[in-house]
């Protein structure tokens, strides 16, 4: 049966698109939930207007999703867990825990279903993709450490950052005249004993 989608339907199409679906799917799901209407001549004319409105909505949504992706991309979250001597976790980090930690750190509330189900099961740093839209997929960085070692890790990172900032400041304040390029001494020509 040919139907015109009134809103975006996963794996079927976008609003205003004319798609061919099975009769039962159209009669029992799409039409009763007002996701689609039967493709009659009058509805086909209306479909062009629906496509324009849907395109405007999608453009606005894409803009918001891109801004959200920019805020989320590269955010590092820390978790402390018990682990075996080889680094395997006793348990796992759930998507709910990741979503809650992200909300606590950034104030951005993400549905746990948008976070990848591939959760790490060992100590270390792991990138976790977040599915925001069809083309938008920023990555969170999850760092898992043994219980009690988080303070040491954060202190070491702070010391590294301070050292890097100090070095950058030193390079900026060094006068250019203090830089003397290295010149190799001219090679002495061997004397002929003849």
C-alpha positions as CSV (number, residue, x, y, z in Angstrom):
1,X,0.0,0.0,0.0
2,X,1.3,3.4,-0.8
3,X,1.2,5.9,2.0
4,X,2.5,9.4,2.7
5,X,4.5,9.7,5.9
6,X,3.3,12.5,8.2
7,X,6.4,12.3,10.3
8,X,9.8,10.7,10.1
9,X,9.5,6.9,10.6
10,X,12.6,4.8,11.4
11,X,13.8,2.7,8.4
12,X,10.8,3.9,6.3
13,X,11.4,7.5,5.3
14,X,11.0,11.1,6.2
15,X,7.9,13.2,6.5
16,X,6.2,14.0,3.2
17,X,7.7,11.0,1.4
18,X,5.5,8.5,-0.4
19,X,6.5,5.0,0.5
20,X,5.3,1.5,-0.3
21,X,4.7,-0.6,2.8
22,X,2.8,-3.8,3.6
23,X,-0.9,-3.4,4.0
24,X,-1.0,-4.6,7.5
25,X,1.8,-2.4,8.7
26,X,0.0,0.6,7.2
27,X,-3.5,-0.3,8.5
28,X,-2.4,-1.5,12.0
29,X,0.5,0.8,12.8
30,X,1.2,3.8,10.6
31,X,-2.4,5.1,10.0
32,X,-3.8,4.5,13.5
33,X,-0.8,6.2,15.1
34,X,-1.2,9.1,12.6
35,X,2.3,8.6,11.3
36,X,1.0,8.2,7.7
37,X,-2.1,8.6,5.5
38,X,-3.2,6.7,2.4
39,X,-1.7,8.1,-0.8
40,X,-4.7,9.6,-2.6
41,X,-4.6,12.3,-5.2
42,X,-5.5,15.1,-2.7
43,X,-2.9,13.8,-0.1
44,X,-0.2,13.6,-2.8
45,X,-0.7,17.3,-3.5
46,X,-0.4,18.0,0.2
47,X,2.8,15.9,0.5
48,X,4.9,18.7,-1.1
49,X,4.0,21.1,1.6
50,X,4.7,18.4,4.2
51,X,8.1,17.8,2.7
52,X,9.0,21.5,3.0
53,X,7.9,21.8,6.6
54,X,9.7,18.6,7.5
55,X,12.9,19.8,5.8
56,X,12.7,23.0,7.8
57,X,12.2,21.1,11.1
58,X,15.1,18.7,10.2
59,X,17.4,21.6,9.5
60,X,16.6,23.2,12.8
61,X,17.0,19.9,14.6
62,X,20.3,19.3,12.9
63,X,21.6,22.7,14.1
64,X,20.7,21.9,17.7
65,X,22.2,18.4,17.4
66,X,25.4,19.7,16.0
67,X,25.7,22.2,18.8
68,X,25.0,19.5,21.4
69,X,27.6,17.2,19.7
70,X,30.1,20.0,19.9
71,X,29.5,20.3,23.6
72,X,29.7,16.6,24.3
73,X,32.6,15.6,22.0
74,X,35.7,14.7,23.9
75,X,34.2,15.1,27.4
76,X,36.1,12.8,29.8
77,X,34.3,10.9,32.5
78,X,36.0,9.1,35.3
79,X,34.9,5.9,37.0
80,X,36.4,3.9,39.9
81,X,35.8,0.2,39.9
82,X,37.2,-3.0,41.4
83,X,39.2,-5.0,39.0
84,X,41.3,-8.1,38.8
85,X,45.1,-7.9,38.7
86,X,44.9,-8.2,34.9
87,X,42.7,-5.2,34.6
88,X,39.3,-6.9,34.0
89,X,36.4,-5.2,35.8
90,X,34.3,-7.0,38.4
91,X,31.1,-5.8,36.8
92,X,30.7,-3.2,34.1
93,X,29.9,0.5,33.4
94,X,26.3,0.8,32.3
95,X,24.9,3.3,29.9
96,X,22.8,4.7,32.7
97,X,25.9,5.4,34.8
98,X,27.5,7.1,31.8
99,X,24.4,9.3,31.1
100,X,24.2,10.2,34.8
101,X,27.9,11.1,35.0
102,X,27.6,13.2,31.8
103,X,24.6,15.1,33.2
104,X,26.5,15.7,36.5
105,X,29.6,17.0,34.7
106,X,28.1,19.1,31.9
107,X,24.4,19.5,32.8
108,X,23.4,17.9,29.5
109,X,20.8,15.2,29.8
110,X,21.2,12.4,27.2
111,X,18.9,9.4,27.0
112,X,20.8,6.3,27.9
113,X,19.6,4.6,24.7
114,X,21.7,7.1,22.7
115,X,24.9,5.9,24.3
116,X,26.6,3.0,22.6
117,X,25.9,-0.4,24.2
118,X,29.6,-1.3,23.7
119,X,30.7,-0.6,27.3
120,X,34.3,-1.2,28.4
121,X,35.0,-4.1,30.7
122,X,38.6,-3.3,31.6
123,X,40.7,-0.6,33.1
124,X,41.9,2.2,30.8
125,X,40.6,5.0,28.6
126,X,37.9,4.1,26.1
127,X,36.0,6.2,23.5
128,X,32.3,5.7,23.6
129,X,30.1,7.0,20.7
130,X,26.8,8.8,21.3
131,X,24.2,8.6,18.6
132,X,22.5,11.9,18.4
133,X,21.3,11.9,14.8
134,X,21.8,10.2,11.5
135,X,25.1,11.9,10.8
136,X,26.0,13.2,14.3
137,X,28.0,10.9,16.5
138,X,30.3,12.6,19.0
139,X,32.5,10.5,21.3
140,X,32.8,10.6,25.1
141,X,36.1,9.5,26.7
142,X,35.6,7.1,29.6
143,X,38.5,6.5,31.9
144,X,38.2,3.6,34.3
145,X,40.7,3.3,37.2
146,X,40.9,1.0,40.2
147,X,39.2,2.0,43.4
148,X,41.2,4.5,45.3
149,X,43.5,5.5,42.4
150,X,41.3,8.3,40.9
151,X,42.9,11.0,43.2
152,X,46.4,9.9,42.1
153,X,45.4,10.0,38.4
154,X,43.8,13.4,38.7
155,X,46.9,14.8,40.7
156,X,49.3,13.4,38.0
157,X,47.2,15.0,35.2
158,X,47.1,18.3,37.0
159,X,50.9,18.2,37.5
160,X,51.4,17.5,33.8
161,X,49.0,20.3,32.8
162,X,50.9,22.7,35.1
163,X,54.2,21.7,33.7
164,X,53.0,22.1,30.1
165,X,51.5,25.5,31.0
166,X,54.8,26.6,32.6
167,X,56.8,25.5,29.6
168,X,54.5,27.3,27.2
169,X,54.7,30.5,29.3
170,X,58.5,30.2,29.4
171,X,58.6,29.9,25.6
172,X,56.4,32.9,25.2
173,X,58.5,35.1,27.6
174,X,61.9,34.1,26.3
175,X,63.4,37.0,24.3
176,X,64.3,36.2,20.7
177,X,67.8,37.5,21.2
178,X,68.4,34.7,23.7
179,X,68.1,32.2,20.9
180,X,71.5,31.4,19.3
181,X,71.4,28.9,16.5
182,X,74.0,26.2,16.6
183,X,76.7,26.4,14.0
184,X,79.1,23.6,13.5
185,X,82.7,24.6,13.5
186,X,84.4,24.6,10.1
187,X,86.3,21.3,9.6
188,X,90.0,21.9,9.7
189,X,91.8,20.8,6.5
190,X,94.3,18.1,7.1
191,X,97.9,19.1,6.6
192,X,100.0,17.3,4.1
193,X,103.2,16.1,5.6
194,X,104.9,15.9,2.2
